[in-house]
Structure formats: structure tokens, C-alpha cells
Amino acid sequence: MSSTVAMPPRAVIEHLVRQIVYRRLGKPLPKPAAAPHPLVVNISARHCHLTQAAVEALFGKGHQLTPKKMLYQDGQFAAEETITLIGPRSRVISNLRILGPCRSLNQVELAYTDAIALGFEIPMRLSGSIEGTPGAMLMGPAGFFEMKQGVIRAERHLHMHPDDAAYYGVKKGDYLKLKIGGPCGLTLERILARVDPSFKLELHIDTDEGNACNLQSDTPCELIV
């Protein structure tokens, strides 16, 4: 019985070879004259990720999410479908957007002020790290779905292609800073690097962070290693 091993992308192999060669020569890896890709900083408003089972419980058996708007990362989209999130003491947020495609776990991402309004005490977590987090009740047009856990404030993070990581001299799990200019300029600490060949260079902050610096499409932003 034969099996096929998936090879990493060419850019990843070339970068690893360069690292080995320069390390053996005792020389630092040369830095390109210009960044491989432009930095995009986007505000990630409150949203949720759902399993197919949760979608069917909320919208009916066999229901499939309908793309409304494609997001910057390939294959990701904001769905037409929204739900109502019921928090502690029956406080609610209506029209909570679902992001697709469906995932293997259910997760709601809120800003700190959202959590206060709902009565949640939520931890800051990397997406997918939901163990021990609060749960919530979700309501859709076809019924309810109870999340046992999964309500978080997403840790600010940076999607990076391996070429971008090589340019900035970081690896998966490292932290960077983001210097934001403009009249409300500030520097955000602890930006987590997430590296994958499928990623485009994009940094996500939540609405609280975006409002604090009055982030606009023309606001100058700079990564600091």
C-alpha cells in the first residue's frame, strides 16, 4: 500500500535551505531590500465560527452558509447568515455575523466592551484555544444551540507567509509590535506571529483596539521586531 507525502511549498524549501547554508557559513541571513508583501491591518469585529452541526441546529437540516463577502485570507468569507448571542442574565447581541467556511469547533470572538455589555468574563486566547472558556446560547431562525465553551477575546495576531516571516526574521509563535501613526498613534505590544504558506500578510486587531487608535485605511502602520 503506497502513500503520498505532501511536499511543502517551494518558497518554504528555498528559505530553509538558505537558512542552513548561511548558518554553516556563520553569516546572518540576508534581508531583501523590500518586504515581499504589503502589510494589511484590519479590524476584526465581533463574529463567530461554527461547525456544520451548529449551523444546521440554528438554520435547519442541510443548511449551508452563504458567502456575503470574501475576506482577505483566501477561502475565508463573511456569511449572509447572522445569529443572536445570549449572554449571562439574558443580555443579547443580535446580528452576530458568522464567518465561513464551517470549522471543527464553535467559537465566538468578542471585544472587551462586548463582553462587559453581555456580562461575560472572557479570557484572551489564540483562536481555537477554547478549553475552560465560557459558553453561551446561540439562537437562529430554526432553533437554539448551546455552546458549552468557546467565547473568547481573540489574541491580536499576524498572519504571515514564510517569505514574510523570513523578511522580518521571525518564526511561528514569536511576538512583534505594531507602531500605529496618526493623531491617535500608539504601539501595540505582543502581536503573535502565525506562519503558514496559505497566509497573506495581515494583522488583526479587535474593535476596541481599532477605536483606540482611530485606525483608518490610510493610517500608517509599521511592524517592529
Secondary structure, DSSP 8 states (H G I E B T S, - for coil): ---------HHHHHHHHHHHHHHHHT------SS-SS--EEEEE-SEEE--HHHHHHHH-TT----EEEE-SSTT-EEEEEEEEEE-GGG-EEEEEEEEES--SS-EEE--HHHHHHHT----EE-TT--TT---EEEEETTEEEEESS-EEEE--EEEE-HHHHHHHT--TT-EEEEEE-STT-EEEEEEEEEE-TT--SEEEEEHHHHHHTT--TT--EEEE-
